[in-house]
């Protein structure tokens, strides 16, 4: 095709056709036009393959083993090729994936240490059963999950089991307005352990984006599972999916490391005096008038965490500057 382009151009330019007009007819840019016109290209038949069959097979193997739940960048970080090459290999096998109609939501918050925020939520799994899982928002590590009814007793048992098993607890526990989370039993559990409650905004799931995206990941893993599957088989499938997400999948947001490696090798909040934190929270609330109710509480919690250097928040305008990053001492914990 490029040889044909050169021959056509040599004829057309004598009749006064401009390069921009001629390139536009062929649907190429002017820079490509001059490269082709100058003969600076190789025939496709003589171009060496850059992706070996072994690498191609490895890409397809990772995609198959993980039920197509890994994005191209995660696969590329393991195989050692560009994410564009991975996308081309996968497109040859399963066809191109649908494109976004709108750009994804850009994150405006960042947690800077382990066990600052734990977020719990119920999500529906095959058979209309409910999966309760908890996410550490710094590392995206999942310390616990259970198939259980949406009751206060189940939530307290889930939370108590994690705290007893791991020997640690979060500074703030985030949840929605489900009756199991807002119940007196769960609120008493939080008070008993010195954990700050953080109910998200009503009917606004985007305010808990990390957990909602995590729900989608485990649901994608469970797509092949039928509704009639037994409880034991469903538990096995969920356990395999959670272990994959925790220990195998590298994440771009974590520098292509796994959630487990980040969670196990970073500082937490065990050094903080929770009684003193409670007093500081009340002081922050007193300075945020005229806010009131849950809005006051959420704002005060975020302001407190920013003062402690455990949380960053960006302006809505989308700049790269954090509104509370004032120096190098607040870059990491």
C-alpha positions as CSV (number, residue, x, y, z in Angstrom):
1,X,0.0,0.0,0.0
2,X,2.8,2.4,0.8
3,X,4.5,1.8,-2.5
4,X,1.2,2.6,-4.2
5,X,1.0,5.7,-2.1
6,X,4.4,6.9,-3.3
7,X,3.6,6.3,-6.9
8,X,0.3,8.1,-6.7
9,X,1.9,11.0,-4.9
10,X,4.6,11.4,-7.5
11,X,1.9,11.8,-10.1
12,X,-0.5,14.0,-8.1
13,X,2.2,16.5,-6.9
14,X,3.0,17.4,-10.5
15,X,-0.6,18.6,-10.9
16,X,-0.3,20.9,-8.0
17,X,-2.0,18.9,-5.2
18,X,-0.8,19.9,-1.8
19,X,0.7,17.3,0.7
20,X,-2.0,18.1,3.3
21,X,-4.9,17.5,0.9
22,X,-3.4,14.3,-0.5
23,X,-2.6,12.8,2.9
24,X,-6.2,13.7,4.0
25,X,-7.6,11.7,1.2
26,X,-5.7,8.6,2.4
27,X,-6.5,9.3,6.1
28,X,-2.9,9.8,7.3
29,X,-1.1,12.7,8.9
30,X,1.4,15.0,7.1
31,X,4.3,13.5,9.1
32,X,3.4,10.0,7.9
33,X,3.0,11.4,4.4
34,X,6.6,12.7,4.3
35,X,7.9,9.5,5.9
36,X,6.1,7.3,3.3
37,X,7.0,9.7,0.4
38,X,10.6,9.5,1.4
39,X,10.6,5.7,1.5
40,X,11.4,5.5,5.2
41,X,9.5,2.3,5.9
42,X,10.0,-1.5,5.8
43,X,7.7,-3.9,4.2
44,X,5.5,-5.8,6.6
45,X,6.8,-9.2,5.4
46,X,10.3,-8.2,6.5
47,X,9.4,-7.0,10.0
48,X,10.6,-9.2,12.8
49,X,8.0,-10.3,15.3
50,X,8.5,-8.6,18.6
51,X,6.2,-10.8,20.7
52,X,7.2,-14.5,20.9
53,X,4.7,-17.3,20.9
54,X,5.8,-18.1,24.5
55,X,4.9,-14.6,25.7
56,X,1.6,-14.7,23.8
57,X,0.8,-18.0,25.4
58,X,1.7,-16.6,28.8
59,X,-0.6,-13.6,28.3
60,X,-3.5,-15.9,27.4
61,X,-2.8,-18.2,30.3
62,X,-2.9,-15.4,32.8
63,X,-6.2,-14.1,31.3
64,X,-7.7,-17.6,31.4
65,X,-6.6,-18.5,34.9
66,X,-8.0,-15.3,36.3
67,X,-11.3,-15.4,34.3
68,X,-10.5,-12.2,32.4
69,X,-10.7,-10.1,35.6
70,X,-7.2,-8.6,35.2
71,X,-6.7,-5.4,33.3
72,X,-4.1,-5.2,30.5
73,X,-1.7,-3.2,32.7
74,X,-1.7,-5.8,35.4
75,X,-0.9,-8.6,32.9
76,X,1.8,-6.4,31.3
77,X,3.5,-5.9,34.6
78,X,3.8,-9.6,35.1
79,X,4.8,-10.6,31.5
80,X,7.1,-7.7,30.8
81,X,5.6,-6.2,27.6
82,X,3.5,-3.1,27.0
83,X,-0.1,-3.0,27.9
84,X,-1.0,-2.1,24.3
85,X,0.6,-5.3,23.2
86,X,-1.4,-7.3,25.8
87,X,-4.6,-5.6,24.6
88,X,-3.8,-6.6,21.0
89,X,-3.2,-10.2,22.0
90,X,-6.4,-10.4,24.0
91,X,-8.4,-8.8,21.2
92,X,-7.3,-11.4,18.8
93,X,-8.7,-14.1,21.1
94,X,-11.8,-12.6,22.6
95,X,-12.5,-9.6,20.4
96,X,-12.1,-5.9,21.4
97,X,-13.6,-4.8,24.7
98,X,-16.2,-2.1,24.8
99,X,-14.9,1.4,25.1
100,X,-15.9,3.9,27.8
101,X,-18.6,6.4,26.9
102,X,-17.1,8.8,29.4
103,X,-13.7,9.1,31.1
104,X,-13.4,7.3,34.5
105,X,-13.8,9.2,37.7
106,X,-10.5,10.6,38.9
107,X,-9.8,9.9,42.5
108,X,-9.6,12.9,44.8
109,X,-8.6,11.2,48.1
110,X,-5.7,9.2,49.3
111,X,-5.2,7.1,52.5
112,X,-1.6,7.2,53.6
113,X,-1.3,4.3,56.1
114,X,-2.6,0.8,56.8
115,X,-5.7,0.3,59.0
116,X,-6.7,4.0,58.8
117,X,-10.0,3.2,56.9
118,X,-11.7,-0.2,56.8
119,X,-14.8,-0.3,54.6
120,X,-17.4,-3.0,54.9
121,X,-20.3,-3.7,52.5
122,X,-22.8,-6.3,51.5
123,X,-22.9,-7.4,47.8
124,X,-25.1,-10.0,46.1
125,X,-23.5,-13.2,44.8
126,X,-25.0,-16.1,42.8
127,X,-28.1,-17.6,44.3
128,X,-29.2,-14.2,45.7
129,X,-27.0,-14.8,48.7
130,X,-25.2,-12.0,50.4
131,X,-21.4,-11.6,50.7
132,X,-20.1,-9.3,53.5
133,X,-16.5,-8.2,52.9
134,X,-14.1,-5.7,54.4
135,X,-11.5,-3.7,52.5
136,X,-8.4,-1.8,53.8
137,X,-8.6,1.4,51.7
138,X,-4.8,2.0,51.8
139,X,-3.6,-1.3,50.4
140,X,-6.9,-2.6,48.9
141,X,-6.3,-5.7,51.1
142,X,-9.3,-7.8,52.2
143,X,-8.8,-8.9,55.7
144,X,-12.1,-10.8,55.9
145,X,-15.3,-11.9,54.1
146,X,-18.3,-14.0,54.9
147,X,-21.5,-15.3,53.2
148,X,-24.1,-14.3,55.8
149,X,-27.5,-12.6,56.1
150,X,-27.8,-8.8,56.4
151,X,-28.2,-8.7,60.1
152,X,-26.6,-6.9,63.0
153,X,-25.5,-10.1,64.6
154,X,-23.7,-11.2,61.4
155,X,-21.9,-7.9,61.0
156,X,-20.7,-7.9,64.7
157,X,-19.5,-11.6,64.3
158,X,-17.7,-10.6,61.1
159,X,-16.0,-7.6,62.6
160,X,-15.2,-9.3,65.9
161,X,-13.7,-12.3,64.1
162,X,-11.4,-10.1,62.0
163,X,-10.2,-8.1,65.0
164,X,-9.5,-11.3,67.0
165,X,-7.8,-13.1,64.2
166,X,-5.6,-10.2,63.0
167,X,-4.9,-8.6,66.4
168,X,-5.5,-5.1,65.1
169,X,-8.4,-2.9,64.2
170,X,-8.9,0.2,62.1
171,X,-8.9,3.8,63.2
172,X,-12.1,4.5,61.2
173,X,-14.7,2.0,60.0
174,X,-16.7,3.1,56.9
175,X,-20.1,1.6,56.0
176,X,-23.4,2.5,54.3
177,X,-26.8,3.1,55.9
178,X,-27.9,-0.5,55.9
179,X,-29.7,-1.4,59.1
180,X,-27.1,-4.0,60.0
181,X,-24.4,-1.3,60.2
182,X,-26.4,1.4,61.8
183,X,-27.8,-1.0,64.5
184,X,-27.1,-0.5,68.1
185,X,-25.1,-3.7,68.3
186,X,-22.6,-2.7,65.7
187,X,-22.3,0.8,67.0
188,X,-21.7,-0.6,70.5
189,X,-18.9,-2.8,69.0
190,X,-17.2,0.3,67.5
191,X,-17.4,2.3,70.7
192,X,-16.1,-0.7,72.8
193,X,-13.0,-0.9,70.6
194,X,-12.4,2.9,70.2
195,X,-13.2,2.8,66.4
196,X,-14.5,5.9,64.8
197,X,-17.7,5.3,62.8
198,X,-18.0,6.8,59.3
199,X,-21.4,6.3,57.6
200,X,-21.2,7.3,53.9
201,X,-23.6,9.7,52.3
202,X,-27.1,8.3,51.8
203,X,-28.0,7.0,48.4
204,X,-24.6,8.0,47.0
205,X,-22.5,4.9,46.3
206,X,-19.8,7.0,44.5
207,X,-18.7,8.3,47.9
208,X,-17.5,4.8,48.7
209,X,-15.8,4.2,45.3
210,X,-13.0,1.9,46.4
211,X,-15.5,-0.6,47.9
212,X,-17.9,-0.4,45.0
213,X,-15.1,-1.1,42.5
214,X,-14.0,-4.0,44.7
215,X,-17.5,-5.4,44.7
216,X,-17.4,-5.3,40.9
217,X,-14.1,-7.2,40.9
218,X,-15.3,-10.2,42.9
219,X,-18.6,-10.2,40.9
220,X,-16.6,-10.4,37.7
221,X,-14.7,-13.4,39.2
222,X,-18.0,-15.1,40.0
223,X,-19.6,-14.6,36.5
224,X,-19.1,-18.3,35.5
225,X,-20.7,-19.5,38.8
226,X,-24.3,-20.7,38.5
227,X,-27.1,-19.7,40.9
228,X,-27.7,-23.3,41.9
229,X,-24.2,-23.8,43.2
230,X,-24.0,-25.2,46.8
231,X,-23.0,-23.0,49.7
232,X,-19.7,-24.9,50.1
233,X,-18.8,-24.6,46.4
234,X,-19.7,-20.9,46.5
235,X,-17.5,-20.3,49.5
236,X,-14.6,-22.1,47.7
237,X,-15.1,-19.9,44.6
238,X,-15.1,-16.7,46.7
239,X,-12.1,-17.8,48.7
240,X,-10.1,-18.4,45.5
241,X,-11.2,-15.1,44.1
242,X,-10.2,-13.2,47.3
243,X,-6.9,-14.9,47.5
244,X,-6.2,-14.0,43.8
245,X,-7.1,-10.4,44.4
246,X,-5.1,-10.2,47.6
247,X,-2.0,-12.1,46.7
248,X,-1.6,-12.4,42.9
249,X,-3.1,-9.4,41.1
250,X,-0.6,-6.5,40.8
251,X,-2.2,-3.0,40.9
252,X,-1.2,0.1,39.1
253,X,-2.2,2.3,42.1
254,X,0.2,0.3,44.3
255,X,3.1,0.5,41.9
256,X,2.2,-2.9,40.4
257,X,2.6,-4.7,43.7
258,X,0.0,-6.9,45.3
259,X,-2.4,-5.8,48.1
260,X,-1.0,-8.4,50.5
261,X,2.7,-7.3,50.0
262,X,1.7,-3.6,50.7
263,X,-0.5,-4.4,53.7
264,X,2.1,-6.6,55.3
265,X,5.0,-4.2,54.8
266,X,3.8,-0.8,55.9
267,X,3.2,1.0,59.1
268,X,-0.2,1.0,60.8
269,X,-2.0,3.1,63.4
270,X,-1.3,1.0,66.5
271,X,0.9,3.7,68.0
272,X,-2.1,6.2,68.3
273,X,-3.9,6.8,71.6
274,X,-7.5,6.3,70.7
275,X,-8.8,8.2,73.7
276,X,-6.7,11.2,72.7
277,X,-8.0,10.8,69.1
278,X,-11.6,11.0,70.4
279,X,-10.9,14.2,72.2
280,X,-9.2,15.7,69.1
281,X,-12.2,14.7,67.0
282,X,-14.6,16.6,69.3
283,X,-12.3,19.7,69.1
284,X,-12.4,19.6,65.3
285,X,-16.2,19.3,65.4
286,X,-16.5,22.4,67.5
287,X,-14.6,24.4,64.9
288,X,-16.8,23.4,62.0
289,X,-20.0,25.2,62.8
290,X,-22.6,25.6,61.3
291,X,-22.3,22.0,59.9
292,X,-24.3,19.4,61.8
293,X,-25.3,15.8,61.9
294,X,-23.6,13.2,59.7
295,X,-22.1,15.9,57.4
296,X,-20.4,17.5,60.4
297,X,-19.1,14.1,61.5
298,X,-17.7,13.1,58.1
299,X,-16.0,16.4,57.6
300,X,-14.5,16.3,61.1
301,X,-13.1,12.8,60.6
302,X,-11.4,13.8,57.4
303,X,-10.0,17.0,58.9
304,X,-8.6,15.0,61.8
305,X,-7.0,12.4,59.6
306,X,-5.4,15.2,57.5
307,X,-4.0,16.8,60.7
308,X,-2.5,13.4,61.6
309,X,-0.9,13.0,58.2
310,X,-3.0,9.9,57.4
311,X,-5.1,11.2,54.6
312,X,-5.0,13.6,51.6
313,X,-7.7,15.3,49.7
314,X,-7.7,17.1,46.4
315,X,-9.6,20.0,45.1
316,X,-12.6,19.3,42.9
317,X,-10.9,21.2,40.0
318,X,-8.6,18.2,39.4
319,X,-5.1,19.7,40.2
320,X,-2.2,17.6,41.2
321,X,-1.8,19.6,44.4
322,X,-3.2,18.1,47.6
323,X,-5.1,20.6,49.7
324,X,-3.3,19.4,52.9
325,X,0.1,18.4,51.6
326,X,2.3,21.2,53.1
327,X,5.7,19.6,53.0
328,X,7.8,16.5,52.7
329,X,6.9,15.3,56.2
330,X,3.4,14.6,55.0
331,X,4.2,12.6,51.9
332,X,4.1,9.2,53.5
333,X,3.5,7.5,56.8
